[in-house]
Amino acid sequence: MIKFQKKYPNVHLVESNLNNDHVHLLLEIPPNLSVAIVVMKIKWLTSVAFKKKFKFIRDMYLDGNIWGVGYFSSTIGLNENTIKKYIKYQGNLDQTKEVASEFS
């Protein structure tokens, strides 16, 4: 990720959480950068890093693609604190229900 940070110093990771089959990231991306490009670069760089560090990943994903092709993106505006809580507590059943109710 150091290469990414050097190339895109204005992209800031605000919150993150990992689950068994997906990743949640809250990023600040300046308007002069495409969200699609930022996501593509993050997926590519993390894929390269994971395959270098973990041999079993290279063996599992023979086509080289460890990430799915899609992603979800949205602006957060006034709901920033709610979104941060949602991401932070992903995977924690009690907290997820509490935070999810804020979206209703």
C-alpha positions, 0 to 999 in steps of 0.5 A: 500500500506504500506505492498507492499512498505515494501515488495517491497521497490525497486518498485517506482511509477513514475506516475499514473492516474485513469479513469472510468474503468482503471488505468495507472501506470508508475512503476520502477520495478527492473529486479529481480522482475516479472512484473506479480507478482508486478501487481498481488500484487498491484491488490490484496492489492488495492482490499482488501483496497477498500473492507474494505473502501467501503462497496458498493464494497463488495456488487457489486462484490460478487465473490470478483474480482474488477479488470480485469484479464489482464494488459498491460505492456511495457518498455519505454526506451527513450520515458519516458517523452512522456509516463509520459505525456500520463499517467498524462493527461489521461482523459483530451481530449485536452492534450491526443490528443497532447500527443498521436500525439507524438506516431505517 
